Amino acid sequence: MIALMRAFVGDDGSAGNAALVVQEGPDDAWSDRTRLAVAVECGVPATVFVDEDRHRIRILGSYGLPIAFGGHPTVATVEALHRGGLDVRSLRPDAGEVDTRRDALTERIHVTAPAAWSKPWRHREMSSPEEIDELTELPAGEDFTQVWAWIDQDAGVVRARLWAPRINKGEDEACGSASMMLADRLGRALTVVHGRGRSVIEVAPQGAGRVEVGGRCVQDPVPEDVASLVDRHRRDTTHG
């Protein structure tokens, strides 16, 4: 199974952050080096390899680094497996076991994990959502930073964007892990309107440093060149 998902889409299915989900079969022999090559060559923000028992996952970024835990790729994986007929209650990325659930009524995926598993994102509060909308890069002196401002503080609605130049990661359209850290820091549930495209991330502290992150997903067609690339590497690992 190869599925291209967008996690944290808006109510109209727009925006969201893409993840390619690749299910490994019993005859596959993927190496970490090959997985990373696929992730970089595909160019999708995150590629997730799911082992044959459909529980252990490995997440890799298109910028050439493994991801111990990521909000959008984990949420995307739960939805991809659901569409393949599986009711997934937990997954194990490199960071450890995470609880997962899918709300059948709202079709939202929720994942709960320690906020501390996230990359060491910084947070900078800006004066207004409009100031964030006008950004083309991070303010001077910032790196690995999620900039944010209140849209409606009483309702817990936040505007946010994020960049990480030092790892060659451009703007992240929808960063679930940084939003988890923000919810943990503020100690309250948030709806985060994220990125240039205004993706929607829902986060809520669960106690003991754990935060639930969730949102809607849609599935897109896998481009032919991406499918061919994955199949070629799969054949190489199986026969070579």
N, C-alpha and C positions, 0 to 999 in steps of 0.2 A: 504494500500500500504506500502510495505517495500522495500527500494532500497538501495543498497550499491554502493556509488559513490566514484570515486577518482578525486579530483579537482587539477588543476594546473599540469596536465600531460605534458610530452614532446610531440614533434610533432609525435613521433612514438607510443604514448600512454603509455609510460613507466613512472615509478615513480608516483608522485602525492601523495596527502594526503587523506586518506579515511574518509568518513563520512557515517554513517547509518542514513537514512531518514525514519521516521515512521509517517505515516499519521493517525491522530486520527479520529475516527468515531463518529457519533452523540450519540451512546450508550456507548462510552467509558467514564471512569471517572478516568483518570490518575491523581495521586497525584504527587507532586514534589518529594516526597520520592521514589515513585515507578519509576518515570522517571530516577532518579539518580541511582537507583539500576540496572536498565536495562543498562544504559551507562557504569557503572563500570563492570558489569558481561560480557557484550559483548566484551569489550576490544578494540573497535574501537576508534581511536583518538578522534572523536566527534560523538555524537548521537543527531539528531535533531528531535524534535517532532513538527509536523505541526497540528494546530487545524483544526476543521472540515470546517471552511470557507477558509482554505488554505492561510492564510495571516499571522496570529500570529505564531511565532516559538519560541521554547525554546531549547537552545543549552547546552549540558552537556558534560564535558570531561571525558575520561576514568580514569583520576586521581582523580575523586571524587568531582569536583567543577563545578558549573554552569558557563557558559560563556556568558557575557552580549552581546558581539558581536564578531564574528570570521569571518575572510575572507573565509577560505576554506569551513567551514560548510554552510555558506550562499550561496556561489557560487554553491556548490554541491546540495543544496536544490532547487535552481532555475532550474538546469538541470534535477533533478529528477521529478519535477512538469511538466516541459516541455515535458518530455518523457511520462508523464501521460496525455498529451493533453491540458495543461494549458499554457497560455501566461501570465507569471507573470511579473508585472511592479513594484511591491513593496513588501517588507516583513517587518514584525515588530518583531525583536528580543527584548530581554529585554531592550537593550540600547535605542531603538527608531526606527522610520521608516527609511528604507533604500530604495533607488531607485535601480531598477534592470533592466537589459536588456540582450537579447540574440541576437548576430549577426548571422543571418541565413547563411551568406556567409562563415564566418570563424568558425562558431559553437563555438564561445567563449562567456562565460558568464561574465558580468560586473556588479559590485555592487559599489555604491557610498555612502560613509558614512563619518562622521567626524573622522579624524585620532585619535582624543582625546578619542574616544570610546575604543580604543585598550587597552590592558593591558599595564602597565608602562614598556614596553620593553626598555632596554638599547641598545646602539649601540657602537660597537668598530671597528674602521677601522684597518685592518691588512695590512701588507706590500705587499701581493700578493695573487692571487687566489690559488697558489700552497700551501702556508702556511695554508690556510683554508682547502684545501683538505686533509692535513696530520693530522688534529685535530681528536682526539677521544673523547674529552670533551672540555669544555670551558677553556681558559687560566686562570691561577691562579688569584684569587680575583674577578672573574666575576660570575654573576648569573643573570638570567632573561635577557640574552644578545644575541643579534643578531650580530655575527661577520661578517664583510663584507670587500670586496676589489674590486677595479675596474678590470673588464676584458677588457672593452673598454670604457674609460671615454667619448670620443667624441660621441659614439653611445648610451651611457647611459646603458651599460650592466654591471651588478654587480654579483659577486659570494658571496653567503651568506649561513650561517648555524646558528642554534639557539638551545639553551638548557635552561631549567628552573629547576635546581635541587631542589630549595626550595619548590616547590609544587609537587615534585616527578614526574615531567614531563621530560622524556628523550629527546633525540633529536627530534625536530619537522621537519619532512621532508619538509614541505612547509607552512610557516607561513605568511599568507596574511596580518594580522594586523600589524606585525612588519615591513613588507615591505612597508605598507602604511605610517607608521611613518617615515621610512627612506626617502621615496619620499617627504613627507611633509618637513622634515628637510633639505633635499638637494634642494628642490624647483624645481624639474624637474621630467619628466617621466623617468621610469626605466624599464628595463627587468631584473628580478632577477632570476638567476640560483641558486636554493635553495636546500640545503640538500645533503645528501650522494648520493641520486639517481639522482640529478640534475633536479628537478622539475622546471617548468617555470611559474613565476608570473609576470604579467604586472601591473604596478601601474603608476598613473598619477594624480598630483594635479589638483583640479578643482576650487580652490579659496576658501577663507573664511575657510580654515582648512579642507575642504572636499577633499577626495582622492578617485579616482576610482581604484578598484582592479579587475583583471580579468584573465581569462585563460580558457583552455580546460578541459573538464571532460569526463571520461569514466565510464561506468557502469559495475560492476562485479557481478557475481552470489552471492546471499546471502547464506552463509554457513548454512547447515541444523540446526546446533545447535543454531545458532543465531536466525534464524526464529522461532524455537521452543521456545526459551527463550522469545522472544517478544510476541508470541501468548499466552504463559502461563500467563505472566503478564497481557496481555490484557483481558484474561478470568477472571483473579482474580479481575481486576478493574471493569469489567462489571457485574460479578455475586456476588462478595464478598464484 
